[in-house]
Amino acid sequence: MQPANSDHLDPARINWPVAEPVLPPNTHPALAEAARAAATAYRAARHQLSRAELAEEIAQGADNTPTMRVDALVEDAIAEAAQRNGVNLLSEEAGFLDHGSAVTLVVDPMDGSANAAAGVPLSCFAGVVTEDGVASEALTVWLDTGRSWWARAGEPAPYRTSGRTSLTGAAVCLLRPKDNSMAAWLRVAARASRVRILSTTCLETALVAEGSVDAFADPGSDTHRIVDLAAAMVTVPAAGGVLLDVHGRPLEFDPDLTRRWSGVAAATPALGDELIATILG
């Protein structure tokens, strides 16, 4: 006799639950609703679709990269939430959606979508509230657990970085090595005591902010769009750390999602500078 929850035995589907986001009560209403919409849409998608259907590439996003079905389903739900709240949206796949507001949500609807489609429980919603291009608060939600990181710009966060100042012996998350960054990747790995590849920048930078890891870096492959880094631009400095670009380019809330940055989040300015020097060789 099969157990009552035999759906969980189907390897083509991922029916483990997606948690409801745990949000601070003072989260901006539009940002909170967007996060809840993301979790609800992801929960439904995992229940209704197979792994192959979740991962199917169905369009080309505003960032000129393929859009998976799971990305589109989650982003559509967020776009509807933004419209209900009367705020603009800058999002990875759809680009800029203008609703005539001074307020814009800059979001990565599902960071780690390859993980999400495969059933690896490492994917995030991340978003920032901006007004006339200036960020006021940021939220990152780990979708499988509901755990969240929230920070307000210019105010200390309720968590702190590790305070580490040296790369030697550090715990570092790295973007996967690519052809144009392999040598730099190996230089960083040789100095660090522990290296992780989680394939979700938004979660990895949140872990830097709370001190679980000392740093995160794209070692020079220029992979990140502004939506990948937007939440970290608020949360990491609020926790005492820094968010930098390897080549010193300013991080800007630009609706042009074809622009790219490297992205280095570090517990301290000293660690950030040493990490960049190591990447540049």
Contacts in CASP RR format, 6 or more apart in sequence:
PFRMAT RR
TARGET T0000
AUTHOR 0000-0000-0000
METHOD contacts of the structure
MODEL  1
MQPANSDHLDPARINWPVAEPVLPPNTHPALAEAARAAATAYRAARHQLS
RAELAEEIAQGADNTPTMRVDALVEDAIAEAAQRNGVNLLSEEAGFLDHG
SAVTLVVDPMDGSANAAAGVPLSCFAGVVTEDGVASEALTVWLDTGRSWW
ARAGEPAPYRTSGRTSLTGAAVCLLRPKDNSMAAWLRVAARASRVRILST
TCLETALVAEGSVDAFADPGSDTHRIVDLAAAMVTVPAAGGVLLDVHGRP
LEFDPDLTRRWSGVAAATPALGDELIATILG
2 9 0 8 1.000
3 9 0 8 1.000
5 15 0 8 1.000
7 13 0 8 1.000
7 15 0 8 1.000
8 15 0 8 1.000
8 16 0 8 1.000
12 50 0 8 1.000
12 51 0 8 1.000
12 52 0 8 1.000
13 46 0 8 1.000
13 47 0 8 1.000
13 49 0 8 1.000
13 50 0 8 1.000
13 51 0 8 1.000
14 46 0 8 1.000
14 51 0 8 1.000
14 54 0 8 1.000
14 119 0 8 1.000
15 46 0 8 1.000
15 47 0 8 1.000
16 46 0 8 1.000
16 119 0 8 1.000
16 121 0 8 1.000
16 144 0 8 1.000
17 43 0 8 1.000
18 39 0 8 1.000
18 42 0 8 1.000
18 43 0 8 1.000
18 46 0 8 1.000
18 143 0 8 1.000
18 144 0 8 1.000
19 39 0 8 1.000
19 143 0 8 1.000
19 144 0 8 1.000
19 145 0 8 1.000
19 146 0 8 1.000
19 147 0 8 1.000
20 36 0 8 1.000
20 39 0 8 1.000
20 146 0 8 1.000
21 32 0 8 1.000
21 35 0 8 1.000
21 36 0 8 1.000
21 39 0 8 1.000
21 125 0 8 1.000
21 141 0 8 1.000
21 146 0 8 1.000
21 148 0 8 1.000
22 146 0 8 1.000
22 147 0 8 1.000
22 148 0 8 1.000
23 32 0 8 1.000
23 35 0 8 1.000
23 36 0 8 1.000
23 139 0 8 1.000
23 141 0 8 1.000
23 148 0 8 1.000
23 150 0 8 1.000
24 148 0 8 1.000
24 150 0 8 1.000
27 35 0 8 1.000
27 137 0 8 1.000
27 139 0 8 1.000
27 150 0 8 1.000
28 129 0 8 1.000
28 136 0 8 1.000
28 137 0 8 1.000
29 85 0 8 1.000
30 81 0 8 1.000
30 82 0 8 1.000
30 85 0 8 1.000
30 86 0 8 1.000
30 87 0 8 1.000
30 103 0 8 1.000
30 105 0 8 1.000
30 129 0 8 1.000
31 105 0 8 1.000
31 127 0 8 1.000
31 128 0 8 1.000
31 129 0 8 1.000
31 137 0 8 1.000
31 139 0 8 1.000
32 139 0 8 1.000
33 81 0 8 1.000
33 84 0 8 1.000
33 85 0 8 1.000
34 78 0 8 1.000
34 81 0 8 1.000
34 82 0 8 1.000
34 105 0 8 1.000
34 107 0 8 1.000
34 125 0 8 1.000
34 127 0 8 1.000
35 125 0 8 1.000
35 127 0 8 1.000
35 139 0 8 1.000
35 141 0 8 1.000
35 148 0 8 1.000
36 81 0 8 1.000
37 77 0 8 1.000
37 78 0 8 1.000
37 80 0 8 1.000
37 81 0 8 1.000
38 74 0 8 1.000
38 77 0 8 1.000
38 78 0 8 1.000
38 109 0 8 1.000
38 110 0 8 1.000
38 125 0 8 1.000
38 141 0 8 1.000
38 143 0 8 1.000
39 125 0 8 1.000
39 141 0 8 1.000
39 143 0 8 1.000
39 146 0 8 1.000
40 77 0 8 1.000
41 73 0 8 1.000
41 74 0 8 1.000
41 76 0 8 1.000
41 77 0 8 1.000
41 78 0 8 1.000
42 70 0 8 1.000
42 73 0 8 1.000
42 74 0 8 1.000
42 110 0 8 1.000
42 116 0 8 1.000
42 123 0 8 1.000
42 143 0 8 1.000
44 73 0 8 1.000
45 54 0 8 1.000
45 69 0 8 1.000
45 70 0 8 1.000
45 73 0 8 1.000
45 74 0 8 1.000
46 54 0 8 1.000
46 119 0 8 1.000
49 69 0 8 1.000
49 70 0 8 1.000
51 117 0 8 1.000
51 118 0 8 1.000
51 119 0 8 1.000
53 69 0 8 1.000
54 68 0 8 1.000
54 69 0 8 1.000
54 70 0 8 1.000
54 116 0 8 1.000
54 117 0 8 1.000
55 68 0 8 1.000
55 69 0 8 1.000
55 70 0 8 1.000
55 114 0 8 1.000
55 117 0 8 1.000
55 118 0 8 1.000
56 68 0 8 1.000
56 69 0 8 1.000
57 66 0 8 1.000
57 67 0 8 1.000
57 68 0 8 1.000
57 69 0 8 1.000
58 67 0 8 1.000
58 68 0 8 1.000
58 69 0 8 1.000
58 72 0 8 1.000
59 66 0 8 1.000
59 67 0 8 1.000
59 72 0 8 1.000
59 93 0 8 1.000
60 66 0 8 1.000
60 67 0 8 1.000
61 67 0 8 1.000
61 92 0 8 1.000
61 93 0 8 1.000
61 94 0 8 1.000
61 95 0 8 1.000
62 91 0 8 1.000
62 92 0 8 1.000
62 93 0 8 1.000
62 94 0 8 1.000
62 95 0 8 1.000
62 96 0 8 1.000
62 257 0 8 1.000
63 92 0 8 1.000
63 93 0 8 1.000
63 95 0 8 1.000
63 225 0 8 1.000
63 227 0 8 1.000
63 257 0 8 1.000
63 258 0 8 1.000
64 257 0 8 1.000
64 258 0 8 1.000
67 93 0 8 1.000
68 113 0 8 1.000
68 114 0 8 1.000
68 117 0 8 1.000
70 110 0 8 1.000
70 113 0 8 1.000
70 116 0 8 1.000
70 117 0 8 1.000
71 92 0 8 1.000
71 93 0 8 1.000
71 109 0 8 1.000
71 110 0 8 1.000
71 113 0 8 1.000
72 93 0 8 1.000
74 109 0 8 1.000
74 110 0 8 1.000
74 125 0 8 1.000
75 91 0 8 1.000
75 92 0 8 1.000
75 93 0 8 1.000
75 94 0 8 1.000
75 109 0 8 1.000
75 110 0 8 1.000
78 89 0 8 1.000
78 91 0 8 1.000
78 105 0 8 1.000
78 107 0 8 1.000
78 109 0 8 1.000
78 125 0 8 1.000
79 89 0 8 1.000
79 91 0 8 1.000
79 94 0 8 1.000
79 97 0 8 1.000
82 88 0 8 1.000
82 89 0 8 1.000
82 97 0 8 1.000
82 99 0 8 1.000
82 105 0 8 1.000
83 97 0 8 1.000
83 99 0 8 1.000
86 99 0 8 1.000
86 100 0 8 1.000
86 101 0 8 1.000
87 99 0 8 1.000
87 101 0 8 1.000
87 103 0 8 1.000
87 104 0 8 1.000
87 105 0 8 1.000
88 96 0 8 1.000
88 97 0 8 1.000
88 98 0 8 1.000
88 99 0 8 1.000
88 100 0 8 1.000
88 101 0 8 1.000
88 103 0 8 1.000
88 104 0 8 1.000
88 105 0 8 1.000
89 95 0 8 1.000
89 96 0 8 1.000
89 97 0 8 1.000
89 99 0 8 1.000
89 104 0 8 1.000
89 105 0 8 1.000
89 107 0 8 1.000
90 96 0 8 1.000
90 97 0 8 1.000
90 104 0 8 1.000
90 105 0 8 1.000
90 106 0 8 1.000
90 107 0 8 1.000
90 226 0 8 1.000
90 227 0 8 1.000
90 253 0 8 1.000
90 255 0 8 1.000
90 257 0 8 1.000
91 97 0 8 1.000
91 105 0 8 1.000
91 106 0 8 1.000
91 107 0 8 1.000
91 108 0 8 1.000
91 109 0 8 1.000
91 227 0 8 1.000
92 107 0 8 1.000
92 108 0 8 1.000
92 109 0 8 1.000
92 225 0 8 1.000
92 227 0 8 1.000
92 257 0 8 1.000
93 109 0 8 1.000
95 255 0 8 1.000
95 257 0 8 1.000
96 104 0 8 1.000
96 255 0 8 1.000
102 131 0 8 1.000
102 132 0 8 1.000
103 129 0 8 1.000
103 130 0 8 1.000
103 131 0 8 1.000
104 129 0 8 1.000
104 130 0 8 1.000
104 131 0 8 1.000
104 133 0 8 1.000
104 253 0 8 1.000
105 127 0 8 1.000
105 128 0 8 1.000
105 129 0 8 1.000
105 130 0 8 1.000
106 127 0 8 1.000
106 128 0 8 1.000
106 130 0 8 1.000
106 135 0 8 1.000
106 226 0 8 1.000
106 227 0 8 1.000
106 230 0 8 1.000
106 253 0 8 1.000
107 125 0 8 1.000
107 126 0 8 1.000
107 127 0 8 1.000
107 128 0 8 1.000
107 227 0 8 1.000
107 230 0 8 1.000
108 124 0 8 1.000
108 125 0 8 1.000
108 126 0 8 1.000
108 127 0 8 1.000
108 202 0 8 1.000
108 227 0 8 1.000
108 228 0 8 1.000
108 230 0 8 1.000
108 231 0 8 1.000
109 125 0 8 1.000
110 116 0 8 1.000
110 123 0 8 1.000
110 124 0 8 1.000
110 125 0 8 1.000
110 143 0 8 1.000
111 123 0 8 1.000
111 124 0 8 1.000
111 125 0 8 1.000
111 126 0 8 1.000
111 200 0 8 1.000
111 201 0 8 1.000
111 202 0 8 1.000
111 203 0 8 1.000
111 228 0 8 1.000
112 122 0 8 1.000
112 123 0 8 1.000
112 124 0 8 1.000
112 199 0 8 1.000
112 200 0 8 1.000
113 123 0 8 1.000
114 199 0 8 1.000
115 121 0 8 1.000
115 122 0 8 1.000
115 123 0 8 1.000
115 199 0 8 1.000
115 200 0 8 1.000
116 123 0 8 1.000
116 143 0 8 1.000
120 199 0 8 1.000
121 144 0 8 1.000
121 145 0 8 1.000
122 142 0 8 1.000
122 144 0 8 1.000
122 198 0 8 1.000
122 199 0 8 1.000
122 200 0 8 1.000
122 203 0 8 1.000
123 142 0 8 1.000
123 143 0 8 1.000
123 144 0 8 1.000
123 200 0 8 1.000
123 203 0 8 1.000
124 140 0 8 1.000
124 141 0 8 1.000
124 142 0 8 1.000
124 143 0 8 1.000
124 200 0 8 1.000
124 202 0 8 1.000
124 203 0 8 1.000
124 206 0 8 1.000
125 139 0 8 1.000
125 140 0 8 1.000
125 141 0 8 1.000
125 143 0 8 1.000
125 202 0 8 1.000
126 138 0 8 1.000
126 139 0 8 1.000
126 140 0 8 1.000
126 141 0 8 1.000
126 202 0 8 1.000
126 227 0 8 1.000
126 230 0 8 1.000
126 231 0 8 1.000
127 138 0 8 1.000
127 139 0 8 1.000
127 140 0 8 1.000
127 230 0 8 1.000
127 231 0 8 1.000
128 135 0 8 1.000
128 137 0 8 1.000
128 138 0 8 1.000
128 139 0 8 1.000
128 230 0 8 1.000
128 231 0 8 1.000
128 233 0 8 1.000
128 234 0 8 1.000
128 253 0 8 1.000
129 135 0 8 1.000
129 136 0 8 1.000
129 137 0 8 1.000
129 138 0 8 1.000
130 136 0 8 1.000
130 253 0 8 1.000
133 253 0 8 1.000
134 153 0 8 1.000
135 153 0 8 1.000
135 230 0 8 1.000
135 233 0 8 1.000
135 234 0 8 1.000
135 253 0 8 1.000
136 152 0 8 1.000
136 153 0 8 1.000
137 150 0 8 1.000
137 151 0 8 1.000
137 152 0 8 1.000
137 153 0 8 1.000
137 234 0 8 1.000
138 150 0 8 1.000
138 151 0 8 1.000
138 153 0 8 1.000
138 230 0 8 1.000
138 231 0 8 1.000
138 232 0 8 1.000
138 233 0 8 1.000
138 234 0 8 1.000
138 235 0 8 1.000
139 148 0 8 1.000
139 149 0 8 1.000
139 150 0 8 1.000
139 231 0 8 1.000
140 148 0 8 1.000
140 149 0 8 1.000
140 150 0 8 1.000
140 202 0 8 1.000
140 203 0 8 1.000
140 205 0 8 1.000
140 206 0 8 1.000
140 231 0 8 1.000
140 235 0 8 1.000
141 147 0 8 1.000
141 148 0 8 1.000
142 148 0 8 1.000
142 203 0 8 1.000
142 206 0 8 1.000
149 157 0 8 1.000
149 159 0 8 1.000
149 206 0 8 1.000
149 209 0 8 1.000
149 210 0 8 1.000
149 231 0 8 1.000
149 235 0 8 1.000
150 157 0 8 1.000
150 235 0 8 1.000
151 157 0 8 1.000
151 209 0 8 1.000
151 234 0 8 1.000
151 235 0 8 1.000
151 238 0 8 1.000
151 239 0 8 1.000
152 234 0 8 1.000
152 238 0 8 1.000
153 234 0 8 1.000
153 238 0 8 1.000
154 237 0 8 1.000
154 238 0 8 1.000
155 238 0 8 1.000
156 238 0 8 1.000
156 239 0 8 1.000
156 240 0 8 1.000
157 209 0 8 1.000
157 235 0 8 1.000
157 238 0 8 1.000
157 239 0 8 1.000
157 240 0 8 1.000
159 209 0 8 1.000
159 210 0 8 1.000
159 211 0 8 1.000
159 239 0 8 1.000
160 210 0 8 1.000
160 211 0 8 1.000
160 239 0 8 1.000
160 240 0 8 1.000
161 208 0 8 1.000
161 209 0 8 1.000
161 210 0 8 1.000
161 211 0 8 1.000
161 214 0 8 1.000
161 236 0 8 1.000
161 239 0 8 1.000
161 240 0 8 1.000
161 241 0 8 1.000
161 266 0 8 1.000
161 267 0 8 1.000
161 268 0 8 1.000
162 211 0 8 1.000
162 212 0 8 1.000
162 213 0 8 1.000
162 214 0 8 1.000
162 267 0 8 1.000
163 211 0 8 1.000
163 214 0 8 1.000
163 240 0 8 1.000
163 241 0 8 1.000
163 267 0 8 1.000
163 268 0 8 1.000
163 271 0 8 1.000
164 170 0 8 1.000
164 214 0 8 1.000
164 215 0 8 1.000
164 267 0 8 1.000
164 268 0 8 1.000
164 271 0 8 1.000
165 267 0 8 1.000
165 268 0 8 1.000
165 270 0 8 1.000
165 271 0 8 1.000
166 270 0 8 1.000
166 271 0 8 1.000
166 274 0 8 1.000
167 188 0 8 1.000
167 191 0 8 1.000
167 192 0 8 1.000
167 215 0 8 1.000
167 271 0 8 1.000
167 274 0 8 1.000
167 275 0 8 1.000
167 278 0 8 1.000
168 191 0 8 1.000
168 192 0 8 1.000
168 193 0 8 1.000
169 191 0 8 1.000
169 192 0 8 1.000
169 193 0 8 1.000
169 194 0 8 1.000
170 191 0 8 1.000
170 192 0 8 1.000
170 193 0 8 1.000
170 194 0 8 1.000
170 214 0 8 1.000
170 215 0 8 1.000
170 271 0 8 1.000
171 192 0 8 1.000
171 193 0 8 1.000
171 194 0 8 1.000
171 196 0 8 1.000
171 213 0 8 1.000
171 214 0 8 1.000
171 215 0 8 1.000
172 188 0 8 1.000
172 189 0 8 1.000
172 192 0 8 1.000
172 194 0 8 1.000
172 195 0 8 1.000
172 196 0 8 1.000
172 213 0 8 1.000
172 214 0 8 1.000
172 215 0 8 1.000
172 216 0 8 1.000
172 217 0 8 1.000
172 275 0 8 1.000
173 195 0 8 1.000
173 196 0 8 1.000
173 197 0 8 1.000
173 198 0 8 1.000
173 204 0 8 1.000
173 207 0 8 1.000
173 208 0 8 1.000
173 213 0 8 1.000
173 215 0 8 1.000
173 216 0 8 1.000
173 217 0 8 1.000
174 185 0 8 1.000
174 188 0 8 1.000
174 189 0 8 1.000
174 195 0 8 1.000
174 196 0 8 1.000
174 197 0 8 1.000
174 216 0 8 1.000
174 217 0 8 1.000
174 218 0 8 1.000
174 219 0 8 1.000
175 181 0 8 1.000
175 197 0 8 1.000
175 201 0 8 1.000
175 217 0 8 1.000
175 218 0 8 1.000
175 219 0 8 1.000
175 221 0 8 1.000
175 223 0 8 1.000
176 197 0 8 1.000
176 199 0 8 1.000
177 185 0 8 1.000
177 186 0 8 1.000
177 219 0 8 1.000
178 221 0 8 1.000
178 223 0 8 1.000
180 220 0 8 1.000
180 221 0 8 1.000
181 218 0 8 1.000
181 219 0 8 1.000
181 220 0 8 1.000
181 221 0 8 1.000
184 219 0 8 1.000
184 220 0 8 1.000
184 278 0 8 1.000
184 279 0 8 1.000
184 280 0 8 1.000
184 281 0 8 1.000
185 219 0 8 1.000
187 219 0 8 1.000
187 278 0 8 1.000
187 279 0 8 1.000
187 281 0 8 1.000
188 195 0 8 1.000
188 217 0 8 1.000
188 219 0 8 1.000
188 275 0 8 1.000
188 278 0 8 1.000
188 279 0 8 1.000
189 195 0 8 1.000
191 278 0 8 1.000
196 204 0 8 1.000
196 213 0 8 1.000
198 204 0 8 1.000
201 216 0 8 1.000
201 218 0 8 1.000
201 224 0 8 1.000
201 228 0 8 1.000
201 229 0 8 1.000
201 232 0 8 1.000
202 228 0 8 1.000
202 231 0 8 1.000
202 232 0 8 1.000
204 213 0 8 1.000
204 216 0 8 1.000
204 265 0 8 1.000
205 216 0 8 1.000
205 229 0 8 1.000
205 231 0 8 1.000
205 232 0 8 1.000
205 235 0 8 1.000
205 236 0 8 1.000
205 243 0 8 1.000
205 265 0 8 1.000
206 231 0 8 1.000
206 232 0 8 1.000
206 235 0 8 1.000
207 213 0 8 1.000
207 216 0 8 1.000
208 214 0 8 1.000
208 215 0 8 1.000
208 216 0 8 1.000
208 232 0 8 1.000
208 236 0 8 1.000
208 239 0 8 1.000
208 241 0 8 1.000
208 265 0 8 1.000
208 266 0 8 1.000
208 267 0 8 1.000
209 232 0 8 1.000
209 235 0 8 1.000
209 236 0 8 1.000
209 238 0 8 1.000
209 239 0 8 1.000
209 241 0 8 1.000
209 265 0 8 1.000
210 239 0 8 1.000
211 239 0 8 1.000
211 267 0 8 1.000
214 266 0 8 1.000
214 267 0 8 1.000
214 271 0 8 1.000
215 264 0 8 1.000
215 265 0 8 1.000
215 266 0 8 1.000
215 267 0 8 1.000
215 271 0 8 1.000
215 272 0 8 1.000
215 275 0 8 1.000
216 263 0 8 1.000
216 264 0 8 1.000
216 265 0 8 1.000
216 266 0 8 1.000
217 246 0 8 1.000
217 262 0 8 1.000
217 263 0 8 1.000
217 264 0 8 1.000
217 265 0 8 1.000
217 266 0 8 1.000
217 275 0 8 1.000
217 279 0 8 1.000
218 224 0 8 1.000
218 246 0 8 1.000
218 262 0 8 1.000
218 263 0 8 1.000
218 264 0 8 1.000
219 246 0 8 1.000
219 262 0 8 1.000
219 279 0 8 1.000
220 246 0 8 1.000
220 262 0 8 1.000
220 279 0 8 1.000
221 262 0 8 1.000
222 260 0 8 1.000
222 261 0 8 1.000
222 262 0 8 1.000
223 260 0 8 1.000
223 262 0 8 1.000
224 260 0 8 1.000
224 261 0 8 1.000
224 262 0 8 1.000
224 263 0 8 1.000
225 257 0 8 1.000
225 259 0 8 1.000
225 260 0 8 1.000
225 261 0 8 1.000
226 251 0 8 1.000
226 252 0 8 1.000
226 253 0 8 1.000
226 254 0 8 1.000
226 257 0 8 1.000
226 259 0 8 1.000
226 261 0 8 1.000
227 257 0 8 1.000
229 243 0 8 1.000
229 251 0 8 1.000
229 261 0 8 1.000
229 263 0 8 1.000
230 253 0 8 1.000
232 243 0 8 1.000
232 265 0 8 1.000
233 243 0 8 1.000
233 251 0 8 1.000
236 242 0 8 1.000
236 243 0 8 1.000
236 265 0 8 1.000
237 243 0 8 1.000
240 267 0 8 1.000
240 268 0 8 1.000
241 265 0 8 1.000
241 266 0 8 1.000
241 267 0 8 1.000
241 268 0 8 1.000
241 269 0 8 1.000
242 264 0 8 1.000
242 265 0 8 1.000
242 266 0 8 1.000
242 268 0 8 1.000
242 269 0 8 1.000
242 272 0 8 1.000
243 251 0 8 1.000
243 263 0 8 1.000
243 264 0 8 1.000
243 265 0 8 1.000
244 263 0 8 1.000
244 264 0 8 1.000
244 265 0 8 1.000
244 266 0 8 1.000
244 272 0 8 1.000
244 276 0 8 1.000
245 251 0 8 1.000
245 261 0 8 1.000
245 262 0 8 1.000
245 263 0 8 1.000
245 264 0 8 1.000
246 262 0 8 1.000
246 263 0 8 1.000
246 264 0 8 1.000
246 276 0 8 1.000
246 279 0 8 1.000
246 280 0 8 1.000
247 262 0 8 1.000
249 261 0 8 1.000
251 261 0 8 1.000
262 279 0 8 1.000
264 272 0 8 1.000
264 275 0 8 1.000
264 276 0 8 1.000
264 279 0 8 1.000
266 272 0 8 1.000
266 275 0 8 1.000
END
